[in-house]
Amino acid sequence: MSGFEWFPSLRYLLLGAFPAGPLGGIALTVALSVASALLAAMVGLAGGIALAMTRGAAHLMLTAVVAFFRAIPVLMLIFWTFFLMPVVLHVNLPGLATVICALALIGGAYLSHSVHAGIVSIGEGQRQAALSLGLTRWQALREVILPQAVRVMTPSFVNQWVSLVKDTSLAYIVGVPEFTFLANQLNNRLMVYPAQIFLFVGFVYLMLCGALQGLAGVLLGRRKAGPA
């Protein structure tokens, strides 16, 4: 490709049809990743705390719900949500919202176990000490246990967020113009540069996931170092 052809192709992979059309490409992949990661973190935190705080039938029911979402392939959940919701609930969800919800639910299900494990790892002695000081169960969890459990949870959160970045490529099934989808469109149009195009795709995903892991490592290092 000449320099003239490269620029519009790279711009298309970066932004899609934006601003003349909807946002797409790398920018949409990043937006999808951030939105689904934040929602997955909230779902996982709430689910993990609920697993740690509940007992009996409620705990078994919650465990079953978490296991259900962990067992479903992401592609299948996107498919079900997009095509079955209008039939079952008479609600039409945009493809973008469908993908974010599916990634957040499955990511949150995995993170729920990580949060639960992090809370349990702190030990009963910490909770009892907090309760003996007059804190309630929720105060002990918020003020004493969760701050310590963050170090245990962080690697699992980073791993799950990296998986979410890669799973955004499954949005093609509902026509969301994310990065891989547009790269495939560009390859089908040009037909002569598949190696260059998909090597570039792999490089971009490597940079996105590597930046996320690097950022998490810096934040975790600062947390371990503590105040000067």
C-alpha positions in Angstrom: 0.0 0.0 0.0 1.2 3.5 -0.7 1.4 6.1 2.0 -1.9 7.6 0.7 -3.7 4.3 1.2 -2.2 3.6 4.6 -3.5 6.7 6.3 -7.3 6.2 5.7 -6.9 2.5 6.5 -5.2 3.2 9.8 -7.7 5.9 10.6 -10.5 3.5 9.8 -9.0 0.9 12.2 -8.6 3.5 14.9 -12.0 5.2 14.8 -14.2 3.4 12.4 -16.6 5.6 10.5 -16.5 8.3 13.2 -17.3 11.3 13.0 -19.5 10.7 9.9 -20.8 7.4 11.5 -20.7 5.5 14.7 -17.4 5.1 16.7 -15.6 1.9 15.9 -12.1 0.3 15.7 -9.5 0.5 18.4 -11.4 3.4 20.1 -14.5 1.3 20.5 -12.6 -1.7 21.7 -11.0 0.5 24.4 -14.4 1.9 25.4 -15.9 -1.6 25.5 -13.1 -2.8 27.6 -13.2 0.0 30.1 -17.0 -0.1 30.5 -17.2 -3.9 30.8 -14.2 -3.9 33.2 -15.7 -1.3 35.5 -19.1 -3.1 35.5 -17.5 -6.5 36.0 -15.5 -5.1 39.0 -18.7 -3.8 40.6 -20.6 -7.0 40.0 -17.6 -9.1 41.2 -17.2 -7.0 44.3 -20.9 -7.2 45.2 -21.0 -10.9 44.4 -17.8 -11.7 46.4 -19.0 -9.8 49.5 -22.4 -11.5 49.2 -20.7 -14.9 49.0 -18.7 -14.1 52.1 -21.6 -12.7 54.1 -24.4 -15.1 53.3 -25.0 -18.6 54.7 -27.3 -21.5 54.1 -29.8 -21.4 51.2 -29.0 -17.9 50.2 -25.3 -18.8 49.8 -26.1 -21.9 47.8 -28.4 -20.0 45.5 -25.8 -17.3 45.0 -23.1 -19.9 44.3 -25.4 -21.5 41.7 -26.0 -18.2 39.9 -22.2 -17.4 39.9 -21.5 -20.9 38.6 -24.1 -20.6 35.9 -22.5 -17.4 34.4 -19.0 -18.9 34.7 -20.2 -21.9 32.7 -21.7 -20.0 29.8 -19.4 -19.1 26.9 -19.2 -15.4 26.3 -20.3 -15.8 22.7 -23.4 -17.7 23.7 -24.4 -15.2 26.3 -24.1 -12.3 23.8 -26.2 -14.3 21.3 -28.9 -15.1 23.9 -29.1 -11.6 25.2 -29.3 -10.0 21.8 -31.7 -12.4 20.1 -33.8 -13.7 22.9 -34.5 -10.6 25.0 -36.8 -9.1 22.4 -38.7 -12.4 22.3 -38.9 -13.1 26.1 -39.2 -9.5 27.5 -40.1 -7.5 24.4 -37.0 -5.3 25.0 -34.6 -4.5 22.1 -31.1 -4.0 23.4 -28.5 -2.3 21.1 -25.6 -4.6 20.2 -23.1 -2.4 22.2 -25.2 -2.7 25.4 -25.5 -6.4 24.9 -21.8 -7.0 24.6 -21.1 -4.8 27.7 -23.7 -6.6 29.8 -22.5 -10.1 28.7 -18.8 -9.3 29.4 -19.7 -7.7 32.8 -21.8 -10.6 33.9 -19.3 -13.3 33.0 -16.3 -11.2 34.2 -18.2 -10.4 37.4 -18.9 -14.0 38.0 -15.3 -14.9 37.9 -14.3 -11.9 40.0 -16.9 -12.9 42.6 -14.8 -15.9 43.5 -11.6 -13.9 43.6 -13.2 -11.4 46.0 -14.6 -14.1 48.1 -11.2 -15.9 48.2 -9.5 -12.6 49.1 -11.9 -12.0 52.0 -11.5 -15.5 53.3 -7.7 -15.4 53.1 -7.5 -12.6 55.6 -8.6 -15.0 58.4 -11.2 -15.0 61.1 -8.9 -13.4 63.6 -8.9 -10.1 61.8 -12.7 -10.0 61.8 -13.0 -11.0 65.4 -10.5 -8.3 66.4 -12.5 -5.7 64.5 -15.8 -6.8 66.1 -14.2 -6.7 69.5 -13.4 -3.0 68.9 -17.1 -2.3 68.4 -17.3 -2.4 64.7 -20.3 -3.9 62.9 -19.8 -6.8 60.4 -20.1 -4.4 57.5 -17.7 -1.9 59.1 -15.2 -4.6 59.8 -15.4 -5.8 56.2 -15.1 -2.3 54.8 -12.4 -0.9 57.1 -10.3 -3.9 58.0 -10.7 -6.9 55.7 -11.2 -5.4 52.2 -8.2 -3.1 52.4 -6.0 -6.1 53.2 -7.7 -8.4 50.7 -7.1 -6.0 47.8 -3.5 -7.3 47.4 -4.8 -10.9 47.1 -7.5 -9.9 44.6 -5.4 -7.6 42.3 -3.8 -10.4 40.1 -7.2 -12.0 39.5 -8.7 -8.7 38.6 -5.9 -7.9 36.1 -6.1 -11.3 34.5 -9.9 -11.0 34.1 -9.6 -7.5 32.6 -7.0 -8.7 30.1 -9.5 -11.5 29.1 -12.2 -8.9 28.7 -10.0 -6.8 26.3 -9.6 -9.9 24.1 -13.3 -11.0 24.5 -14.5 -7.7 23.0 -13.6 -9.2 19.6 -16.7 -11.4 20.0 -18.9 -8.4 19.5 -18.8 -9.1 15.8 -21.8 -11.5 16.3 -24.1 -8.6 16.8 -22.5 -6.3 14.3 -20.6 -4.1 16.7 -17.8 -2.4 14.7 -14.9 -3.1 17.1 -11.3 -3.4 16.1 -11.1 -7.0 14.9 -14.4 -6.7 13.0 -13.1 -3.7 11.1 -9.7 -5.3 10.5 -11.5 -8.3 8.9 -13.6 -5.9 6.8 -10.4 -4.1 5.7 -8.8 -7.4 4.8 -11.8 -8.5 2.8 -11.7 -5.3 0.9 -8.0 -5.2 0.1 -7.4 -9.0 -0.2 -3.6 -8.6 -0.5 -2.3 -7.7 2.9 -3.7 -10.2 5.4 -0.4 -10.8 7.2 0.3 -7.1 7.7 -3.2 -6.4 8.9 -3.5 -9.2 11.4 0.0 -8.7 12.7 -1.0 -5.2 13.4 -4.1 -6.4 15.2 -2.0 -8.7 17.3 0.4 -5.9 18.1 -2.4 -3.6 19.2 -3.9 -6.2 21.5 -0.4 -6.9 22.9 0.0 -3.2 23.6 -3.4 -2.9 25.3 -3.0 -5.9 27.5 0.6 -5.1 28.3 -0.3 -1.5 29.3 -3.0 -2.8 31.6 -0.7 -5.3 33.2 2.0 -2.7 33.6 -0.4 -0.2 35.2 -1.6 -2.8 37.6 2.0 -3.7 38.5 2.8 -0.1 39.2 -0.3 0.4 41.4 0.3 -2.8 43.3 3.9 -1.9 43.8 2.9 1.5 45.3 0.4 -0.2 47.5 3.0 -2.6 48.8 5.5 0.2 49.4 3.0 2.2 51.4 3.4 5.8 52.5 7.0 7.1 52.8 
